[in-house]
Amino acid sequence: MREAQRQFFKLPLEKKMTLLATKDPNNRGYSPAHEQALDPSGKPDTKEGYYIGREVPAGSLPG
């Protein structure tokens, strides 16, 4: 997994942008640098991310 992540983050930005989390209904995928601002001052984060998760069939969770 570590090697896979290293290889992914070495890809050109244009390739990573094809996997944007905002295009996925479950918000899974690539998150580019400066997309999130968790700092109350409003300064964007400088990290990149790739969000993953287990597929769960609709209606299978309580609530």
CYANA upper distance limits for C-alpha pairs under 8 A (distance plus 0.5 A):
  1 MET  CA      5 GLN  CA      6.73
  2 ARG  CA      6 ARG  CA      6.73
  3 GLU  CA      7 GLN  CA      6.70
  4 ALA  CA      8 PHE  CA      6.66
  5 GLN  CA      9 PHE  CA      6.68
  6 ARG  CA     10 LYS  CA      6.79
  7 GLN  CA     11 LEU  CA      7.24
  8 PHE  CA     16 LYS  CA      8.15
  9 PHE  CA     16 LYS  CA      8.33
 11 LEU  CA     15 LYS  CA      6.95
 11 LEU  CA     16 LYS  CA      7.11
 12 PRO  CA     16 LYS  CA      7.14
 13 LEU  CA     17 MET  CA      6.52
 14 GLU  CA     18 THR  CA      7.33
 15 LYS  CA     19 LEU  CA      8.16
 16 LYS  CA     20 LEU  CA      7.75
 16 LYS  CA     30 TYR  CA      7.08
 17 MET  CA     30 TYR  CA      7.43
 17 MET  CA     32 PRO  CA      8.17
 19 LEU  CA     23 LYS  CA      7.95
 19 LEU  CA     29 GLY  CA      6.06
 19 LEU  CA     30 TYR  CA      6.00
 20 LEU  CA     24 ASP  CA      7.78
 20 LEU  CA     28 ARG  CA      8.24
 20 LEU  CA     29 GLY  CA      5.79
 20 LEU  CA     30 TYR  CA      5.04
 20 LEU  CA     31 SER  CA      6.66
 21 ALA  CA     26 ASN  CA      8.38
 21 ALA  CA     27 ASN  CA      5.17
 21 ALA  CA     28 ARG  CA      5.09
 21 ALA  CA     29 GLY  CA      4.46
 21 ALA  CA     30 TYR  CA      5.61
 21 ALA  CA     31 SER  CA      6.62
 21 ALA  CA     50 TYR  CA      8.29
 21 ALA  CA     51 TYR  CA      7.71
 22 THR  CA     27 ASN  CA      6.10
 22 THR  CA     28 ARG  CA      8.07
 22 THR  CA     29 GLY  CA      8.23
 23 LYS  CA     27 ASN  CA      7.70
 24 ASP  CA     28 ARG  CA      6.34
 24 ASP  CA     29 GLY  CA      7.64
 27 ASN  CA     51 TYR  CA      7.98
 28 ARG  CA     50 TYR  CA      7.74
 28 ARG  CA     51 TYR  CA      5.29
 28 ARG  CA     52 ILE  CA      5.90
 28 ARG  CA     53 GLY  CA      7.60
 29 GLY  CA     50 TYR  CA      5.59
 29 GLY  CA     51 TYR  CA      5.45
 29 GLY  CA     52 ILE  CA      6.97
 30 TYR  CA     48 GLU  CA      8.12
 30 TYR  CA     49 GLY  CA      6.31
 30 TYR  CA     50 TYR  CA      4.85
 30 TYR  CA     51 TYR  CA      6.95
 31 SER  CA     35 GLU  CA      7.25
 31 SER  CA     48 GLU  CA      6.19
 31 SER  CA     49 GLY  CA      5.39
 31 SER  CA     50 TYR  CA      6.39
 31 SER  CA     51 TYR  CA      8.12
 32 PRO  CA     47 LYS  CA      7.83
 32 PRO  CA     48 GLU  CA      5.31
 32 PRO  CA     49 GLY  CA      7.06
 33 ALA  CA     45 ASP  CA      7.01
 33 ALA  CA     46 THR  CA      5.42
 33 ALA  CA     47 LYS  CA      5.40
 33 ALA  CA     48 GLU  CA      5.09
 33 ALA  CA     49 GLY  CA      8.27
 34 HIS  CA     44 PRO  CA      5.23
 34 HIS  CA     45 ASP  CA      5.53
 34 HIS  CA     46 THR  CA      5.76
 34 HIS  CA     47 LYS  CA      7.56
 34 HIS  CA     48 GLU  CA      8.46
 35 GLU  CA     44 PRO  CA      7.04
 35 GLU  CA     45 ASP  CA      7.52
 36 GLN  CA     44 PRO  CA      6.04
 36 GLN  CA     45 ASP  CA      6.17
 37 ALA  CA     42 GLY  CA      6.19
 37 ALA  CA     43 LYS  CA      6.31
 37 ALA  CA     44 PRO  CA      4.61
 37 ALA  CA     45 ASP  CA      5.98
 38 LEU  CA     42 GLY  CA      7.76
 38 LEU  CA     43 LYS  CA      8.39
 38 LEU  CA     44 PRO  CA      7.66
 38 LEU  CA     45 ASP  CA      7.53
 39 ASP  CA     43 LYS  CA      6.60
 39 ASP  CA     44 PRO  CA      7.75
 39 ASP  CA     45 ASP  CA      8.22
 56 VAL  CA     60 SER  CA      7.42
